Amino acid sequence: MKKSITITLFLILMAIPIYSQDDQIDDLNFEPTQLEESSIPYFGIAGGYTGTFFFPKFDDLNSHLKSMGFQLGEFETPMYLNGVQGFTAIGIIPNMRIGFFGVTGSKTQKANFNINGASVEQGLDYYVSLTGINIDYGFVPFKSLAILPGINLGWGGLTLESYQGVKDIDWTHFKSEVDTLSFMNRAKSTFSFIQPNLNIEFTLTSYFMIRGSVGYNYSFALTGDWEWEMNKYSNLKNVPSGINANGLTAQLGIFLGLFNY
């Protein structure tokens, strides 16, 4: 009898906490809660090499060379510009960065022919240089990829250098007079530019990034009219407005630094 009472009391005590737990289980909420997604912030500080394909319009230059009797082939796009760039996030405005850059390149046309039995080479070199600052804003849609619309601002130089000469000239002919077979002229202008662009950057590691970029370079003179200097002294007048540094740009780059995306 005592044994039966003891077993009965034991079963009653065991049932009390189980019943209590069942009541608590009914109060639990198992509805899924949506996790709050946070965007990945952009940060980078780096420097590297850029290679830019530049697409200026050569129509006015080619027309001038043909009308002036140059025996050169026509200039065609693109031309290639070597460059360097460095940048860092400024911190005050999230995802914004500022940097500096410089690019330069040239394109050449040459021709060889005979004049009165003398072998002559004729050529023209077209030089472009751009130096300035860049301001970009970064979006990171997913890890390792950044999309950065931005703008480049700065100044540049455009130089046209034409020449003609025979292969061998005696030292005594190094004089002020210009003969009928040899000449050299240099026209140079400086300008300002604004260049909107879109950069797509991908980090292979936290220290190494590659870039693809497209943009358009618009060049202008702060004084309103382009000014050209001829042979270091003379003012060159009536240069066609189509001879400028306007054109599309397509850039590739490799950078070393620190990246958090």
C-alpha positions as a Markdown table, in Angstrom:
| # | Residue | x | y | z |
|---|---|---|---|---|
| 1 | Met | 0.0 | 0.0 | 0.0 |
| 2 | Lys | 2.8 | 2.4 | 0.9 |
| 3 | Lys | 4.5 | 1.5 | -2.4 |
| 4 | Ser | 1.4 | 2.3 | -4.4 |
| 5 | Ile | 1.0 | 5.7 | -2.7 |
| 6 | Thr | 4.6 | 6.5 | -3.3 |
| 7 | Ile | 4.4 | 5.7 | -7.1 |
| 8 | Thr | 1.2 | 7.8 | -7.4 |
| 9 | Leu | 2.8 | 10.8 | -5.7 |
| 10 | Phe | 5.9 | 10.5 | -8.0 |
| 11 | Leu | 3.8 | 10.5 | -11.2 |
| 12 | Ile | 1.8 | 13.6 | -10.0 |
| 13 | Leu | 5.0 | 15.6 | -9.3 |
| 14 | Met | 6.4 | 14.6 | -12.7 |
| 15 | Ala | 3.2 | 15.8 | -14.5 |
| 16 | Ile | 3.2 | 19.3 | -12.9 |
| 17 | Pro | 6.4 | 20.7 | -14.6 |
| 18 | Ile | 5.5 | 19.0 | -17.9 |
| 19 | Tyr | 2.0 | 20.7 | -17.9 |
| 20 | Ser | 3.6 | 24.0 | -17.0 |
| 21 | Gln | 6.1 | 23.7 | -19.9 |
| 22 | Asp | 3.2 | 23.0 | -22.3 |
| 23 | Asp | 1.6 | 26.2 | -21.3 |
| 24 | Gln | 4.8 | 28.1 | -21.9 |
| 25 | Ile | 5.3 | 26.5 | -25.3 |
| 26 | Asp | 1.9 | 27.8 | -26.4 |
| 27 | Asp | 3.1 | 31.3 | -25.6 |
| 28 | Leu | 6.2 | 31.1 | -27.8 |
| 29 | Asn | 6.3 | 32.9 | -31.2 |
| 30 | Phe | 7.8 | 30.9 | -34.0 |
| 31 | Glu | 7.1 | 33.4 | -36.7 |
| 32 | Pro | 10.2 | 34.1 | -38.8 |
| 33 | Thr | 11.7 | 37.6 | -38.5 |
| 34 | Gln | 13.4 | 39.2 | -41.5 |
| 35 | Leu | 17.0 | 40.0 | -41.0 |
| 36 | Glu | 17.9 | 43.6 | -41.6 |
| 37 | Glu | 20.3 | 43.9 | -44.6 |
| 38 | Ser | 23.1 | 46.4 | -44.3 |
| 39 | Ser | 24.9 | 47.8 | -47.4 |
| 40 | Ile | 28.6 | 47.2 | -47.6 |
| 41 | Pro | 30.5 | 50.5 | -47.1 |
| 42 | Tyr | 33.2 | 51.5 | -49.6 |
| 43 | Phe | 36.7 | 52.3 | -48.5 |
| 44 | Gly | 39.9 | 52.2 | -50.5 |
| 45 | Ile | 43.4 | 53.8 | -50.4 |
| 46 | Ala | 45.6 | 52.8 | -53.3 |
| 47 | Gly | 47.9 | 53.8 | -56.2 |
| 48 | Gly | 48.5 | 52.2 | -59.6 |
| 49 | Tyr | 48.9 | 52.2 | -63.3 |
| 50 | Thr | 46.3 | 53.2 | -65.9 |
| 51 | Gly | 46.1 | 52.6 | -69.6 |
| 52 | Thr | 43.7 | 54.8 | -71.5 |
| 53 | Phe | 42.4 | 54.5 | -75.0 |
| 54 | Phe | 41.5 | 58.1 | -76.1 |
| 55 | Phe | 39.3 | 58.8 | -79.1 |
| 56 | Pro | 39.9 | 62.4 | -80.3 |
| 57 | Lys | 38.6 | 63.6 | -83.7 |
| 58 | Phe | 41.3 | 64.1 | -86.3 |
| 59 | Asp | 39.2 | 65.3 | -89.2 |
| 60 | Asp | 40.4 | 69.0 | -89.1 |
| 61 | Leu | 44.0 | 68.0 | -88.6 |
| 62 | Asn | 43.9 | 65.5 | -91.5 |
| 63 | Ser | 42.3 | 68.1 | -93.8 |
| 64 | His | 45.0 | 70.7 | -92.9 |
| 65 | Leu | 47.9 | 68.3 | -93.5 |
| 66 | Lys | 46.5 | 67.3 | -96.9 |
| 67 | Ser | 45.9 | 71.0 | -97.9 |
| 68 | Met | 49.4 | 72.0 | -96.8 |
| 69 | Gly | 51.1 | 69.4 | -99.0 |
| 70 | Phe | 52.1 | 66.9 | -96.3 |
| 71 | Gln | 52.6 | 63.4 | -97.7 |
| 72 | Leu | 51.5 | 61.7 | -94.5 |
| 73 | Gly | 48.8 | 59.1 | -93.9 |
| 74 | Glu | 45.7 | 60.1 | -92.0 |
| 75 | Phe | 45.6 | 60.1 | -88.2 |
| 76 | Glu | 43.2 | 57.5 | -86.8 |
| 77 | Thr | 41.8 | 56.8 | -83.3 |
| 78 | Pro | 42.4 | 55.6 | -80.7 |
| 79 | Met | 45.6 | 56.8 | -79.2 |
| 80 | Tyr | 47.0 | 55.2 | -76.1 |
| 81 | Leu | 47.8 | 57.2 | -72.9 |
| 82 | Asn | 50.0 | 55.8 | -70.1 |
| 83 | Gly | 49.2 | 57.1 | -66.6 |
| 84 | Val | 49.4 | 56.8 | -62.8 |
| 85 | Gln | 46.7 | 57.5 | -60.2 |
| 86 | Gly | 46.4 | 57.5 | -56.5 |
| 87 | Phe | 43.3 | 57.9 | -54.3 |
| 88 | Thr | 41.9 | 57.6 | -50.8 |
| 89 | Ala | 38.5 | 57.7 | -49.1 |
| 90 | Ile | 38.0 | 61.2 | -47.5 |
| 91 | Gly | 36.1 | 59.9 | -44.5 |
| 92 | Ile | 33.9 | 63.0 | -43.9 |
| 93 | Ile | 31.4 | 61.9 | -46.5 |
| 94 | Pro | 30.8 | 58.1 | -46.5 |
| 95 | Asn | 31.7 | 56.2 | -49.7 |
| 96 | Met | 33.3 | 59.2 | -51.3 |
| 97 | Arg | 37.0 | 59.3 | -52.4 |
| 98 | Ile | 39.4 | 61.8 | -53.9 |
| 99 | Gly | 42.6 | 61.3 | -55.8 |
| 100 | Phe | 45.0 | 62.7 | -58.3 |
| 101 | Phe | 46.2 | 61.4 | -61.7 |
| 102 | Gly | 48.4 | 62.1 | -64.7 |
| 103 | Val | 48.3 | 60.6 | -68.2 |
| 104 | Thr | 50.2 | 61.3 | -71.4 |
| 105 | Gly | 50.6 | 59.8 | -74.8 |
| 106 | Ser | 51.4 | 60.5 | -78.5 |
| 107 | Lys | 50.5 | 59.4 | -82.0 |
| 108 | Thr | 52.8 | 59.8 | -85.0 |
| 109 | Gln | 52.5 | 59.7 | -88.8 |
| 110 | Lys | 55.7 | 59.4 | -90.9 |
| 111 | Ala | 56.5 | 59.3 | -94.7 |
| 112 | Asn | 59.8 | 58.7 | -96.6 |
| 113 | Phe | 60.3 | 59.9 | -100.1 |
| 114 | Asn | 62.9 | 61.4 | -102.5 |
| 115 | Ile | 63.3 | 65.1 | -103.4 |
| 116 | Asn | 65.9 | 65.8 | -106.2 |
| 117 | Gly | 67.7 | 62.5 | -105.4 |
| 118 | Ala | 67.8 | 63.2 | -101.7 |
| 119 | Ser | 66.1 | 60.7 | -99.2 |
| 120 | Val | 63.8 | 62.7 | -97.0 |
| 121 | Glu | 61.7 | 61.8 | -94.0 |
| 122 | Gln | 58.6 | 63.8 | -93.1 |
| 123 | Gly | 56.5 | 63.4 | -89.9 |
| 124 | Leu | 54.1 | 64.9 | -87.4 |
| 125 | Asp | 53.8 | 64.0 | -83.7 |
| 126 | Tyr | 50.6 | 64.6 | -81.8 |
| 127 | Tyr | 51.0 | 64.8 | -78.0 |
| 128 | Val | 48.4 | 64.9 | -75.3 |
| 129 | Ser | 48.8 | 65.2 | -71.5 |
| 130 | Leu | 46.2 | 65.4 | -68.8 |
| 131 | Thr | 46.8 | 66.1 | -65.1 |
| 132 | Gly | 44.1 | 66.6 | -62.4 |
| 133 | Ile | 42.0 | 65.4 | -59.5 |
| 134 | Asn | 39.2 | 62.8 | -59.4 |
| 135 | Ile | 36.1 | 62.8 | -57.2 |
| 136 | Asp | 34.2 | 59.5 | -57.1 |
| 137 | Tyr | 31.3 | 58.0 | -55.1 |
| 138 | Gly | 31.3 | 54.3 | -54.5 |
| 139 | Phe | 28.5 | 51.7 | -54.4 |
| 140 | Val | 29.2 | 48.1 | -53.4 |
| 141 | Pro | 26.3 | 45.9 | -54.7 |
| 142 | Phe | 28.1 | 42.8 | -53.4 |
| 143 | Lys | 31.4 | 41.7 | -52.0 |
| 144 | Ser | 34.5 | 42.6 | -54.1 |
| 145 | Leu | 32.7 | 44.7 | -56.7 |
| 146 | Ala | 32.4 | 48.5 | -56.6 |
| 147 | Ile | 30.6 | 50.9 | -59.0 |
| 148 | Leu | 31.9 | 54.4 | -58.8 |
| 149 | Pro | 30.5 | 57.3 | -60.9 |
| 150 | Gly | 32.7 | 60.3 | -60.7 |
| 151 | Ile | 34.3 | 63.3 | -62.4 |
| 152 | Asn | 37.9 | 64.3 | -63.3 |
| 153 | Leu | 39.0 | 67.9 | -63.3 |
| 154 | Gly | 42.3 | 69.4 | -64.3 |
| 155 | Trp | 44.5 | 70.9 | -67.0 |
| 156 | Gly | 46.3 | 69.6 | -70.0 |
| 157 | Gly | 48.5 | 70.2 | -73.0 |
| 158 | Leu | 48.2 | 69.5 | -76.7 |
| 159 | Thr | 51.3 | 69.7 | -78.9 |
| 160 | Leu | 51.7 | 69.3 | -82.7 |
| 161 | Glu | 55.3 | 68.9 | -83.9 |
| 162 | Ser | 56.0 | 68.7 | -87.6 |
| 163 | Tyr | 59.4 | 68.1 | -89.2 |
| 164 | Gln | 61.1 | 67.2 | -92.4 |
| 165 | Gly | 64.8 | 66.4 | -93.0 |
| 166 | Val | 67.4 | 64.4 | -94.8 |
| 167 | Lys | 69.2 | 61.6 | -93.1 |
| 168 | Asp | 72.7 | 63.1 | -92.8 |
| 169 | Ile | 73.5 | 66.8 | -92.4 |
| 170 | Asp | 76.9 | 68.4 | -91.9 |
| 171 | Trp | 77.6 | 70.4 | -88.8 |
| 172 | Thr | 78.1 | 73.5 | -90.8 |
| 173 | His | 74.5 | 73.4 | -91.8 |
| 174 | Phe | 73.4 | 73.9 | -88.2 |
| 175 | Lys | 72.5 | 77.5 | -88.7 |
| 176 | Ser | 69.6 | 79.9 | -88.6 |
| 177 | Glu | 68.6 | 79.6 | -92.3 |
| 178 | Val | 66.0 | 77.0 | -93.2 |
| 179 | Asp | 66.8 | 75.1 | -96.4 |
| 180 | Thr | 64.2 | 73.7 | -98.8 |
| 181 | Leu | 64.6 | 70.1 | -97.6 |
| 182 | Ser | 64.5 | 70.6 | -93.8 |
| 183 | Phe | 62.1 | 72.2 | -91.3 |
| 184 | Met | 60.8 | 71.8 | -87.9 |
| 185 | Asn | 57.7 | 73.5 | -86.3 |
| 186 | Arg | 56.0 | 73.1 | -82.9 |
| 187 | Ala | 52.6 | 74.4 | -82.0 |
| 188 | Lys | 51.5 | 74.0 | -78.4 |
| 189 | Ser | 48.3 | 74.9 | -76.4 |
| 190 | Thr | 47.2 | 74.4 | -72.8 |
| 191 | Phe | 43.6 | 73.9 | -71.7 |
| 192 | Ser | 41.3 | 72.9 | -68.9 |
| 193 | Phe | 39.1 | 69.8 | -68.9 |
| 194 | Ile | 36.2 | 68.2 | -67.3 |
| 195 | Gln | 35.7 | 64.4 | -67.6 |
| 196 | Pro | 32.7 | 62.6 | -66.3 |
| 197 | Asn | 33.2 | 58.8 | -66.0 |
| 198 | Leu | 32.0 | 55.5 | -64.7 |
| 199 | Asn | 34.4 | 53.1 | -63.0 |
| 200 | Ile | 33.8 | 49.4 | -62.4 |
| 201 | Glu | 36.3 | 48.0 | -59.9 |
| 202 | Phe | 36.9 | 44.4 | -58.7 |
| 203 | Thr | 39.2 | 43.4 | -55.8 |
| 204 | Leu | 41.0 | 40.1 | -56.3 |
| 205 | Thr | 42.4 | 40.4 | -52.8 |
| 206 | Ser | 42.2 | 43.0 | -50.0 |
| 207 | Tyr | 45.4 | 44.5 | -51.5 |
| 208 | Phe | 44.9 | 44.2 | -55.3 |
| 209 | Met | 42.2 | 45.7 | -57.5 |
| 210 | Ile | 41.5 | 45.9 | -61.2 |
| 211 | Arg | 39.5 | 48.6 | -63.0 |
| 212 | Gly | 37.5 | 49.2 | -66.2 |
| 213 | Ser | 36.3 | 52.7 | -66.9 |
| 214 | Val | 34.5 | 54.7 | -69.6 |
| 215 | Gly | 34.2 | 58.5 | -69.9 |
| 216 | Tyr | 34.2 | 61.6 | -72.1 |
| 217 | Asn | 36.9 | 64.3 | -72.0 |
| 218 | Tyr | 35.7 | 67.8 | -72.7 |
| 219 | Ser | 38.5 | 70.4 | -73.1 |
| 220 | Phe | 38.1 | 74.1 | -73.0 |
| 221 | Ala | 40.1 | 77.3 | -72.5 |
| 222 | Leu | 39.4 | 79.4 | -69.4 |
| 223 | Thr | 39.8 | 82.6 | -71.4 |
| 224 | Gly | 37.1 | 81.5 | -73.9 |
| 225 | Asp | 39.3 | 81.1 | -76.9 |
| 226 | Trp | 42.1 | 78.5 | -77.3 |
| 227 | Glu | 45.5 | 80.1 | -77.5 |
| 228 | Trp | 48.3 | 78.5 | -79.5 |
| 229 | Glu | 52.1 | 79.1 | -79.2 |
| 230 | Met | 54.3 | 78.6 | -82.3 |
| 231 | Asn | 58.0 | 77.7 | -81.9 |
| 232 | Lys | 58.1 | 79.1 | -78.3 |
| 233 | Tyr | 57.4 | 82.7 | -79.3 |
| 234 | Ser | 54.8 | 83.4 | -81.9 |
| 235 | Asn | 51.1 | 83.4 | -81.4 |
| 236 | Leu | 49.5 | 80.9 | -83.9 |
| 237 | Lys | 46.2 | 82.2 | -85.2 |
| 238 | Asn | 43.1 | 80.7 | -86.9 |
| 239 | Val | 43.7 | 77.1 | -85.7 |
| 240 | Pro | 40.5 | 75.1 | -86.4 |
| 241 | Ser | 38.3 | 74.6 | -83.4 |
| 242 | Gly | 38.1 | 70.9 | -84.2 |
| 243 | Ile | 41.8 | 70.5 | -83.2 |
| 244 | Asn | 41.3 | 69.9 | -79.4 |
| 245 | Ala | 41.4 | 67.3 | -76.7 |
| 246 | Asn | 37.7 | 66.3 | -76.8 |
| 247 | Gly | 36.8 | 62.6 | -77.0 |
| 248 | Leu | 35.7 | 59.4 | -75.5 |
| 249 | Thr | 37.9 | 57.5 | -73.1 |
| 250 | Ala | 38.1 | 53.8 | -72.2 |
| 251 | Gln | 40.5 | 52.9 | -69.4 |
| 252 | Leu | 42.0 | 49.8 | -67.7 |
| 253 | Gly | 43.9 | 49.9 | -64.5 |
| 254 | Ile | 45.7 | 47.9 | -61.8 |
| 255 | Phe | 46.0 | 49.1 | -58.2 |
| 256 | Leu | 47.8 | 48.1 | -55.0 |
| 257 | Gly | 46.5 | 49.3 | -51.7 |
| 258 | Leu | 43.9 | 48.6 | -49.0 |
| 259 | Phe | 40.3 | 47.8 | -49.8 |
| 260 | Asn | 37.4 | 46.8 | -47.5 |
| 261 | Tyr | 34.8 | 45.6 | -50.0 |
